[in-house]
């Protein structure tokens, strides 16, 4: 960062720290600093790369921004060259639907269907014939009173039971009686009903298969024709829907023809055999049909004419119609198609330069004015991680042509404000507005609306007092600000209600998404081990178990802690420190006194436990409440920032009462034995607590307090700590 010094942008010079270690310690510090620099560089470059890589594909918009239904505000636009007029998405979709409806379904000829039918029919006849023979034999034996009649009847029953055919009882009776009569009259088997049915079914099947039986219901076919492919013969033809049959129509045709030849009862037998033998010979091919549809879809032309060079496209003041918008889009696509690679890179480079400058602006702010963030790698990573998530979300939705206002840009500045402060949030607002504004086609309206809405959102969370403030106030402020800004732009353009209402819907969704900031903050608190105002609000509840424990075991200390909390909060508010942090730190600063509450004056009623102890032992008991408090805070998982308040709330100050008492008793003592172990406060808030704690304790012991006495007391307390801790 030496070049910043030459530009006058470096930080103010600080006094060099004293050398507290040897060469080894110095080398370790230098190595650690180098690692931090490399880490920061990696984070910064990674953020830039992610943003630049996620930038939408470069487009060329050779005309001014416009809105359908609003006047054209630029100069008259003429076609710079002849270009094709693109079809609209609705027109293309309509053509696709027509193709899907008009493309003929493809059926494949099953050349084995005839053989399969004949095989099944032969199998049925072979299954029936033994039953007929055994029945005829049984009937003949019965008429001749032969001894084998009983065995013949049993044989008949067994043959019928094991026959692999399904016929009704009436059908069986017709076949059996007819066959027995033919045999009894010594007529040839060709005169039997079964033989005649077989011959008739052969003829019917041949005719039906010749015309074609499809494996679909005709009602499912929207077209008047189908396409028939014979893969064996490598032929293809179209057939009218009236010239083939589905399975039900084939059955109806067979029923009619059989009834024309046979009596109804015999025709019913024939239909039962037909149903067990029939098979479709034209099989629908979904894959071939889809391939035909896809081939037709790919052949659709995306253009529907051309606009000649010099032709007036739109005049200044004309209302932009859907047709005008389509011509303008066609011109933009023609410009993009004819752009050279150099032009594309120049356009991309221009956008990249603006994004890099905006990001550097934010980086320099962190480096110059928020050094604590810059010096701590985890916080530096957190800042750019939050920015990266929102920027990436904006880039990802762009190709889907979703309204840009749906992305809750305000989430990032709000998170950074709650974790750090409002100035970091405001700088993040400007940076994100510039970056996402470039992603959204350099929209000036989007830039202004985003800066305004996010800035007011940042102000609304600057000092959170209750959760409802975040869940209701902040989303409402962001929503209303967006509406006001886009409403102002709408009035300036004389635009209609349609666009405004459409934007309002997506802004409402944006406001709802802001509610997800709360779980995100909780996630970042866990990942980066930070404490936000949300956690402090939860800890400020006096109904927490630890606070109730303090109230029960050391009521005086509990009351003292609340008084100190009020003093510290007021003081912090006056000087611009974190008032909520001061309050919570003050509430927990004396929890260590629960171990031996009666050794502290605020919990004593009559008897003083220190009367039985030597001054040195008393000082040890008093000092121990700090270490005990730290231990108890760790056990209850209090944040580290609160534990620091416990460690530093006495600094390294002297326990004067017992020190003086020890000196008066002529004991050999060392002053260090009567001092707190420290460390001294290292933040404004910790310093405020130290002074508030001492002031409250001293003022409580004051007799007849008034304004002047309290003012003098506070001055002495402050001066005493300055002298002691300096």
C-alpha positions in Angstrom: 0.0 0.0 0.0 3.0 2.3 -0.4 1.4 3.8 -3.5 -1.4 5.2 -1.3 1.2 7.2 0.6 2.2 8.9 -2.6 -1.4 9.6 -3.4 -2.0 11.0 0.1 -4.5 8.2 0.9 -2.5 6.4 3.5 -3.5 6.2 7.2 -2.2 8.7 9.7 1.2 7.9 11.1 1.2 6.0 14.3 3.9 6.1 17.0 5.9 2.9 16.6 5.3 0.3 19.3 8.2 -0.5 21.6 10.4 -3.4 20.8 9.1 -6.2 23.1 10.8 -9.2 21.6 13.9 -10.3 19.9 14.5 -11.1 16.3 12.6 -14.3 16.4 9.4 -12.6 17.6 9.9 -9.9 14.9 10.3 -12.5 12.2 7.1 -14.3 13.4 5.2 -11.1 13.3 6.4 -10.4 9.7 5.5 -13.9 8.6 2.0 -13.5 10.1 1.6 -10.1 8.4 2.6 -11.6 5.1 0.1 -14.4 5.4 -2.6 -11.8 6.2 -1.7 -9.8 3.1 -1.8 -12.9 0.9 -5.1 -13.9 2.4 -6.7 -10.5 1.8 -5.4 -10.4 -1.7 -6.9 -13.9 -2.4 -10.2 -12.8 -0.9 -10.3 -9.6 -2.9 -9.2 -11.2 -6.2 -11.6 -14.1 -5.7 -14.5 -11.7 -5.2 -13.6 -9.8 -8.4 -13.2 -13.0 -10.4 -16.6 -14.3 -9.2 -18.3 -11.0 -10.2 -16.6 -10.7 -13.5 -17.1 -14.3 -14.5 -20.8 -14.2 -13.5 -21.5 -11.1 -15.6 -24.2 -11.8 -18.2 -23.1 -12.4 -21.7 -22.3 -9.1 -23.4 -25.3 -7.7 -25.3 -25.4 -4.7 -27.6 -28.3 -2.4 -27.1 -27.9 0.3 -29.9 -30.9 2.2 -28.7 -31.9 4.1 -25.6 -33.7 2.5 -22.8 -37.5 2.3 -23.4 -40.6 0.9 -21.8 -43.5 -0.5 -23.8 -46.5 1.8 -23.5 -44.4 4.9 -22.9 -43.2 7.6 -25.3 -40.0 7.2 -27.2 -37.7 9.9 -25.7 -34.7 9.5 -27.9 -34.3 11.0 -31.4 -36.0 9.5 -34.4 -34.5 6.0 -35.0 -33.8 4.7 -38.5 -32.4 1.3 -39.5 -28.6 1.6 -39.9 -28.6 -1.4 -42.2 -31.0 -4.1 -43.4 -31.7 -6.6 -40.7 -34.1 -9.5 -40.2 -37.2 -9.0 -38.1 -37.4 -11.6 -35.3 -40.5 -13.4 -34.4 -41.8 -12.8 -30.9 -41.7 -15.5 -28.3 -45.4 -15.8 -28.5 -45.3 -16.3 -32.2 -42.6 -18.9 -31.9 -44.5 -20.8 -29.2 -47.6 -20.8 -31.3 -45.7 -22.3 -34.2 -44.2 -25.0 -31.9 -47.7 -25.9 -30.7 -48.9 -26.2 -34.3 -46.1 -28.5 -35.1 -46.7 -30.7 -32.1 -50.4 -30.9 -33.1 -49.9 -31.5 -36.8 -46.9 -33.9 -36.8 -48.2 -37.3 -37.7 -47.7 -40.0 -35.1 -45.4 -42.8 -36.2 -46.4 -46.5 -36.0 -44.2 -49.5 -36.7 -45.5 -52.6 -38.5 -45.3 -55.7 -36.4 -44.7 -58.3 -39.1 -44.9 -61.1 -36.5 -48.5 -60.3 -35.4 -50.1 -62.7 -38.0 -47.9 -65.6 -36.9 -48.6 -64.9 -33.3 -52.3 -64.8 -33.8 -52.3 -68.0 -35.8 -50.1 -69.7 -33.1 -52.5 -68.7 -30.3 -55.5 -69.8 -32.4 -53.9 -73.2 -33.1 -53.1 -73.6 -29.4 -56.7 -72.9 -28.5 -58.0 -75.5 -31.0 -55.5 -78.1 -29.8 -56.6 -77.5 -26.3 -60.3 -77.8 -27.2 -60.0 -80.9 -29.4 -59.1 -83.5 -26.7 -62.1 -82.3 -24.7 -64.4 -82.8 -27.7 -63.0 -86.3 -28.4 -63.4 -87.5 -24.8 -66.9 -86.1 -24.7 -67.9 -87.9 -27.9 -66.4 -91.1 -26.6 -68.3 -90.8 -23.3 -71.6 -90.1 -25.1 -71.1 -93.1 -27.5 -70.3 -95.5 -24.5 -73.3 -94.2 -22.6 -75.6 -94.9 -25.6 -74.2 -98.4 -26.0 -74.2 -99.1 -22.3 -70.5 -99.9 -22.4 -68.6 -100.6 -19.2 -66.0 -97.9 -20.1 -68.7 -95.2 -19.8 -67.8 -94.3 -16.3 -64.1 -94.1 -17.1 -64.8 -92.1 -20.2 -66.8 -89.6 -18.2 -63.9 -89.2 -15.8 -61.5 -88.7 -18.7 -63.8 -86.0 -20.1 -63.9 -84.1 -16.8 -60.1 -84.3 -16.5 -59.5 -83.1 -20.1 -61.8 -80.2 -19.6 -60.2 -79.1 -16.4 -56.7 -79.1 -17.8 -57.7 -77.5 -21.1 -55.7 -74.2 -21.5 -58.7 -72.2 -22.8 -61.3 -70.0 -21.2 -64.8 -70.4 -22.5 -68.2 -69.9 -21.0 -70.3 -72.9 -20.0 -72.7 -72.1 -22.9 -69.9 -72.0 -25.3 -68.6 -75.4 -24.2 -72.1 -76.9 -24.5 -72.5 -75.7 -28.1 -69.1 -77.1 -29.1 -69.5 -80.4 -27.3 -73.1 -81.1 -28.5 -72.2 -80.1 -32.1 -69.1 -82.3 -32.2 -70.9 -85.3 -30.6 -73.6 -85.0 -33.2 -71.1 -84.8 -36.1 -69.3 -88.0 -34.8 -72.6 -89.8 -34.1 -73.8 -89.2 -37.7 -70.4 -90.3 -39.1 -69.9 -86.8 -40.7 -66.4 -85.5 -41.4 -64.9 -83.2 -38.7 -64.9 -80.3 -41.2 -68.6 -80.1 -40.5 -68.1 -79.3 -36.9 -68.7 -75.8 -35.6 -65.1 -75.5 -34.2 -63.6 -76.2 -37.6 -65.9 -73.6 -39.3 -65.2 -71.0 -36.6 -61.4 -71.6 -37.2 -61.7 -71.0 -40.9 -63.8 -67.9 -40.5 -61.5 -66.4 -37.9 -58.5 -67.0 -40.2 -60.2 -65.0 -42.9 -61.2 -62.2 -40.5 -57.7 -61.9 -39.0 -56.1 -61.7 -42.4 -58.5 -58.9 -43.5 -58.0 -56.9 -40.2 -54.2 -57.2 -40.2 -54.2 -56.2 -43.8 -56.0 -53.0 -43.0 -54.1 -52.5 -39.8 -54.9 -52.6 -36.0 -53.2 -49.9 -33.9 -52.3 -50.2 -30.3 -53.8 -46.9 -29.4 -57.4 -45.6 -29.0 -58.3 -43.5 -32.0 -59.7 -40.8 -29.7 -56.1 -40.2 -28.5 -55.0 -39.3 -32.1 -55.6 -35.6 -33.0 -54.5 -35.9 -36.6 -56.5 -37.2 -39.6 -53.6 -39.5 -40.7 -50.8 -41.5 -39.3 -47.4 -42.5 -40.5 -46.7 -46.3 -41.0 -43.1 -47.5 -41.1 -42.2 -51.1 -42.1 -38.7 -51.5 -40.8 -38.3 -54.9 -42.5 -39.3 -53.6 -46.0 -37.8 -50.1 -45.3 -41.0 -48.4 -46.4 -43.0 -45.6 -45.1 -46.5 -44.4 -45.9 -49.4 -42.3 -44.5 -52.7 -43.8 -43.9 -56.0 -42.1 -43.3 -57.6 -42.5 -39.9 -60.6 -44.0 -41.6 -58.7 -46.8 -43.2 -57.4 -48.6 -40.1 -58.9 -49.7 -36.8 -58.1 -49.7 -33.2 -58.7 -52.8 -31.1 -62.3 -52.0 -30.3 -63.1 -51.3 -33.9 -61.5 -54.5 -34.9 -63.6 -56.4 -32.4 -66.7 -54.7 -33.6 -65.9 -55.6 -37.2 -65.3 -59.3 -36.2 -68.5 -59.4 -34.2 -70.5 -58.1 -37.2 -69.0 -60.5 -39.7 -69.4 -63.5 -37.4 -73.0 -62.8 -36.8 -73.5 -62.6 -40.5 -72.2 -66.1 -40.9 -73.2 -67.9 -37.7 -76.2 -68.0 -35.4 -75.8 -65.6 -32.4 -74.8 -68.4 -29.9 -72.1 -69.8 -32.2 -70.9 -66.2 -33.0 -70.5 -65.7 -29.3 -68.3 -68.7 -29.1 -66.2 -67.4 -32.0 -65.9 -64.0 -30.3 -64.5 -65.6 -27.2 -61.8 -67.3 -29.3 -61.2 -64.0 -31.2 -60.6 -62.1 -27.9 -58.0 -64.7 -26.8 -56.1 -64.6 -30.1 -56.2 -61.0 -31.4 -53.1 -58.8 -31.4 -52.3 -55.3 -32.8 -49.9 -55.2 -35.7 -49.3 -51.4 -35.9 -47.3 -50.3 -32.8 -46.9 -46.7 -31.8 -43.3 -45.4 -31.6 -43.0 -42.5 -29.2 -39.3 -42.1 -29.9 -39.8 -41.8 -33.7 -42.7 -39.4 -33.2 -40.7 -37.2 -30.9 -37.8 -37.3 -33.4 -40.1 -36.1 -36.1 -41.4 -33.3 -33.9 -37.9 -32.2 -32.9 -36.8 -32.2 -36.5 -39.8 -30.0 -37.4 -39.1 -27.7 -34.4 -35.5 -27.2 -35.4 -36.6 -26.2 -38.9 -38.7 -23.3 -37.6 -37.5 -20.0 -38.9 -37.0 -17.3 -36.2 -37.5 -14.5 -38.6 -40.6 -13.2 -40.4 -39.3 -10.5 -42.8 -36.8 -7.7 -42.8 -36.4 -4.0 -42.1 -34.6 -2.1 -44.9 -31.7 0.2 -44.3 -32.9 3.8 -43.8 -36.5 2.8 -42.8 -37.9 4.8 -39.9 -38.3 2.5 -36.9 -39.8 4.9 -34.4 -40.1 8.7 -34.1 -39.5 10.8 -31.0 -42.7 11.0 -28.9 -44.3 7.9 -30.4 -45.7 5.4 -28.0 -43.6 2.2 -27.9 -45.9 -0.7 -29.0 -45.2 -4.4 -28.8 -44.4 -4.4 -32.5 -42.0 -1.5 -32.0 -40.3 -3.3 -29.1 -39.9 -6.4 -31.3 -38.2 -4.4 -34.0 -35.9 -2.8 -31.4 -35.0 -6.2 -30.0 -34.4 -7.5 -33.6 -32.0 -4.5 -34.1 -30.2 -5.3 -30.9 -29.8 -9.0 -31.8 -28.6 -8.0 -35.3 -26.0 -5.7 -33.8 -24.9 -8.4 -31.4 -24.7 -11.0 -34.2 -22.5 -8.7 -36.4 -20.3 -7.6 -33.5 -16.7 -8.6 -33.8 -14.8 -10.3 -30.9 -12.9 -7.1 -30.3 -16.1 -5.2 -29.9 -17.4 -7.8 -27.4 -14.2 -7.6 -25.4 -14.2 -3.8 -25.4 -17.8 -3.8 -24.1 -16.9 -6.4 -21.4 -13.7 -4.5 -20.5 -15.7 -1.3 -20.0 -18.1 -3.0 -17.6 -15.2 -4.8 -15.8 -13.4 -1.5 -15.3 -16.4 0.1 -13.6 -16.9 -2.9 -11.4 -13.2 -3.0 -10.4 -13.3 0.8 -9.6 -16.4 0.4 -7.5 -14.9 -2.6 -5.6 -11.6 -0.7 -5.1 -13.5 2.2 -3.7 -15.0 0.0 -1.1 -11.7 -1.7 -0.4 -9.9 1.6 0.2 -12.6 2.7 2.6 -12.1 -0.5 4.6 -8.3 0.0 4.5 -8.3 3.7 5.5 -11.3 4.0 7.8 -12.1 0.5 9.1 -8.7 -0.8 9.9 -10.1 -3.3 12.5 -11.9 -5.1 9.6 -8.9 -4.9 7.4 -6.5 -6.3 10.0 -8.7 -9.2 10.9 -8.8 -11.8 8.1 -12.0 -13.4 9.2 -13.9 -10.1 9.2 -12.4 -9.1 5.8 -13.6 -12.4 4.4 -17.0 -11.9 5.9 -17.5 -8.5 4.3 -16.7 -9.7 0.8 -18.6 -13.0 1.3 -21.8 -11.1 2.0 -21.2 -8.8 -1.0 -20.4 -11.8 -3.2 -23.6 -13.7 -2.3 -25.9 -10.8 -3.2 -24.0 -10.0 -6.4 -24.0 -13.6 -7.5 -27.8 -13.9 -6.9 -28.4 -10.8 -9.1 -26.2 -12.2 -11.9 -27.8 -15.6 -11.8 -31.4 -14.4 -12.2 -30.6 -12.1 -15.2 -30.7 -14.8 -17.9 -34.2 -15.9 -16.8 -35.6 -12.4 -17.6 -37.0 -12.1 -14.0 -37.7 -8.6 -12.7 -34.5 -7.3 -11.2 -36.2 -5.9 -8.2 -36.8 -9.4 -6.8 -33.2 -9.7 -5.5 -33.0 -8.3 -1.9 -29.8 -6.2 -2.3 -30.6 -4.6 1.0 -29.8 -7.8 2.8 -26.0 -7.3 2.5 -25.8 -3.7 3.8 -28.2 -4.5 6.6 -26.0 -7.5 7.7 -22.9 -5.4 7.5 -24.5 -2.6 9.5 -25.7 -4.9 12.3 -22.3 -6.7 12.5 -20.1 -3.6 12.0 -21.7 -0.1 11.7 -23.9 2.0 9.4 -21.0 3.5 7.5 -19.8 0.2 6.3 -23.4 -0.6 5.3 -23.7 2.6 3.3 -20.4 2.0 1.4 -21.6 -1.5 0.7 -24.9 0.0 -0.6 -23.2 2.2 -3.1 -20.8 -0.5 -4.2 -23.5 -3.1 -4.7 -25.8 -0.6 -6.5 -23.1 0.1 -9.0 -22.2 -3.5 -9.6 -25.8 -4.8 -9.8 -26.8 -1.8 -11.9 -24.3 -2.8 -14.5 -25.6 -6.4 -14.4 -29.1 -5.1 -15.0 -28.2 -3.3 -18.3 -26.9 -0.1 -16.7 -30.3 0.9 -15.4 -30.1 4.3 -13.8 -33.6 3.8 -12.3 -32.4 0.6 -10.7 -29.2 2.3 -9.4 -31.1 5.2 -7.7 -33.9 3.0 -6.3 -31.3 0.5 -4.8 -29.2 3.2 -3.2 -32.2 5.0 -1.7 -34.0 1.8 -0.4 -30.8 0.2 1.0 -29.6 3.4 2.6 -32.9 3.9 4.5 -32.8 0.2 5.4 -29.4 0.7 6.9 -30.6 3.7 8.9 -33.5 1.6 10.3 -31.2 -1.0 11.8 -28.5 1.4 13.0 -29.8 1.2 16.6 -32.0 -1.9 17.1 -34.0 -1.9 20.3 -36.4 -4.8 19.7 -36.8 -7.6 17.2 -40.1 -6.2 15.8 -38.1 -3.2 14.6 -36.3 -5.5 12.3 -39.1 -7.8 11.2 -41.6 -5.1 10.5 -40.0 -1.7 10.3 -37.0 -2.5 8.1 -38.9 -4.4 5.3 -41.6 -1.8 5.3 -39.1 1.0 4.9 -37.3 -0.7 2.1 -40.6 -1.5 0.3 -42.0 2.0 0.6 -38.7 3.6 -0.5 -38.6 1.4 -3.6 -42.2 2.3 -4.4 -41.6 6.0 -4.0 -38.5 6.0 -6.2 -39.9 3.9 -9.1 -43.2 5.8 -8.7 -41.2 9.1 -9.3 -39.5 7.7 -12.3 -42.9 6.4 -13.6 -44.4 9.9 -13.2 -41.4 11.5 -15.0 -41.9 9.1 -17.9 -45.7 9.4 -18.0 -45.8 5.6 -17.8 -49.0 3.6 -17.0 -50.0 1.6 -14.0 -49.2 -1.8 -15.5 -45.4 -1.5 -15.2 -45.6 0.1 -11.8 -47.9 -2.6 -10.4 -45.6 -5.3 -11.9 -42.5 -3.8 -10.2 -44.5 -3.4 -7.0 -45.2 -7.2 -6.8 -41.5 -8.1 -7.1 -40.5 -5.3 -4.6 -43.0 -6.9 -2.2 -41.3 -10.2 -2.7 -37.9 -8.4 -2.2 -39.2 -7.0 1.2 -40.2 -10.5 2.3 -36.8 -11.9 1.5 -35.2 -9.3 3.8 -36.7 -11.4 6.7 -34.1 -14.1 5.8 -31.4 -11.6 7.1 -32.0 -12.8 10.6 -31.1 -16.5 10.1 -28.2 -15.4 7.9 -26.9 -13.2 10.8 -27.2 -16.1 13.2 -25.3 -18.3 10.7 -22.5 -15.7 10.4 -22.3 -15.3 14.2 -21.7 -19.1 14.5 -19.2 -19.3 11.6 -17.2 -16.2 12.4 -17.6 -16.1 16.2 -19.0 -12.6 16.3 -21.6 -10.9 18.5 -24.3 -8.7 16.9 -27.0 -6.6 18.4 -29.5 -9.5 18.0 -27.5 -11.6 20.4 -27.0 -8.6 22.7 -30.8 -8.0 22.7 -31.3 -11.6 23.8 -28.7 -11.3 26.6 -30.3 -8.0 27.9 -33.3 -10.0 29.1 -33.2 -10.1 32.9 -35.2 -13.4 32.8 -32.2 -15.3 31.6 -31.2 -18.2 34.0 -27.9 -16.6 34.8 -29.5 -13.3 35.7 -32.1 -15.0 37.8 -29.3 -16.9 39.6 -27.6 -13.6 40.3 -30.8 -12.0 41.6 -31.4 -15.0 43.9 -27.9 -15.4 45.3 -26.7 -11.8 45.3 -29.6 -9.4 45.1 -27.5 -6.4 46.0 -25.1 -7.2 43.2 -28.0 -7.6 40.8 -29.4 -4.2 41.7 -25.9 -2.7 41.5 -25.4 -4.2 38.0 -28.7 -2.7 36.7 -27.7 0.7 38.0 -24.3 0.5 36.4 -26.0 -0.7 33.2 -28.2 2.4 33.1 -25.2 4.7 33.7 -23.0 3.0 31.1 -25.8 2.9 28.5 -26.5 6.7 28.9 -22.8 7.5 28.7 -22.3 5.4 25.6 -25.2 7.1 23.9 -23.8 10.5 24.6 -20.4 9.8 23.1 -21.6 7.6 20.2 -20.3 4.3 21.6 -22.3 1.0 21.4 -24.9 1.6 24.1 -26.4 -1.8 23.9 -23.0 -3.5 24.3 -22.3 -1.3 27.3 -25.6 -2.3 28.9 -25.2 -6.0 28.4 -21.5 -5.9 29.6 -22.6 -4.1 32.7 -25.3 -6.5 33.5 -22.9 -9.5 33.6 -19.7 -7.8 34.8 -20.1 -8.9 38.5 -21.6 -12.4 38.1 -18.4 -13.7 39.8 -19.7 -12.3 43.1 -22.3 -15.1 43.2 -19.5 -17.4 44.5 -19.1 -15.5 47.8 -21.8 -12.8 47.8 -21.6 -12.0 51.5 -18.0 -10.7 51.1 -19.3 -7.7 49.1 -20.8 -4.7 50.8 -23.9 -4.4 48.6 -25.0 -7.9 49.8 -24.3 -7.4 53.4 -26.9 -6.5 56.0 -25.3 -6.5 59.5 -22.3 -8.7 59.7 -19.1 -8.0 57.6 -17.3 -11.2 56.7 -14.0 -9.3 56.2 -13.8 -8.5 60.0 -12.5 -12.1 60.4 -9.9 -11.9 57.6 -6.6 -10.2 57.2 -6.4 -7.5 54.6 -4.3 -9.6 52.2 -6.8 -12.4 52.3 -9.7 -10.0 51.9 -8.0 -8.6 48.8 -7.7 -12.1 47.4 -11.4 -12.7 47.9 -12.3 -9.4 46.3 -10.0 -10.0 43.3 -11.3 -13.5 42.8 -14.7 -12.3 41.7 -13.2 -11.3 38.4 -11.7 -14.8 37.6 -14.8 -16.5 39.0 -17.0 -14.3 36.7 -14.9 -15.2 33.7 -15.2 -18.9 34.6 -19.0 -18.7 35.0 -19.4 -16.7 31.8 -17.5 -19.4 29.9 -19.7 -22.1 31.5 -22.8 -20.3 30.3 -21.4 -19.7 26.7 -21.4 -15.9 26.9 -19.8 -14.2 23.9 -16.1 -13.4 24.2 -16.9 -9.6 23.9 -18.9 -9.9 27.1 -16.2 -11.9 28.9 -13.8 -9.1 28.1 -16.0 -6.7 30.0 -15.7 -9.0 33.1 -11.9 -9.2 32.7 -11.4 -5.4 32.4 -14.1 -3.8 34.5 -11.6 -3.1 37.3 -8.5 -2.8 35.1 -5.4 -2.9 37.3 -6.8 -0.6 39.9 -5.9 -0.7 43.6 -8.2 -2.2 46.2 -7.6 0.9 48.3 -9.5 0.1 51.5 -7.7 -3.1 52.3 -4.4 -1.7 51.0 -4.7 1.2 53.5 -5.9 -1.2 56.2 -2.8 -3.4 55.7 -0.4 -0.4 55.8 -2.0 0.9 59.0 -1.4 -2.5 60.6 2.3 -2.2 59.8 2.3 -5.4 57.7 5.0 -6.0 55.1 3.1 -5.7 51.9 3.6 -5.2 48.2 1.2 -2.9 46.3 0.8 -5.5 43.5 -0.9 -7.9 45.9 -3.7 -5.4 46.3 -4.2 -4.6 42.6 -6.6 -6.3 40.2 -4.9 -8.5 37.6 -6.3 -6.6 34.7 -6.1 -6.1 31.8 -7.0 -2.5 31.5 -10.0 -1.7 29.2 -9.0 -1.6 25.5 -12.3 -0.4 24.0 -14.5 2.7 24.6 -17.3 0.6 26.0 -15.0 -1.2 28.5 -13.7 2.1 29.7 -17.2 3.4 30.2 -18.1 0.4 32.3 -15.0 0.8 34.5 -15.9 4.4 35.2 -19.6 3.7 35.7 -18.9 0.8 38.1 -16.6 2.9 40.2 -18.9 5.9 40.1 -22.0 4.0 41.1 -20.3 2.3 44.1 -18.7 5.6 45.3 -21.9 7.6 44.9 -23.9 5.0 46.8 -21.7 5.5 49.9 -22.0 9.3 49.6 -24.0 11.1 52.3 -26.4 13.9 51.3 -25.5 13.8 47.6 -26.1 16.8 45.4 -25.1 17.9 41.9 -21.8 19.5 42.9 -20.8 16.6 45.1 -21.5 14.1 42.4 -19.7 16.1 39.8 -16.6 16.4 42.0 -16.8 12.7 42.7 -16.9 11.7 39.1 -14.0 14.0 38.3 -11.9 12.3 41.0 -12.9 8.9 39.8 -11.9 9.6 36.2 -8.7 11.4 37.2 -7.8 8.6 39.6 -8.2 5.9 36.9 -6.2 8.0 34.4 -3.3 8.3 36.8 -3.5 4.6 38.0 -3.9 3.0 34.6 -1.6 5.3 32.5 
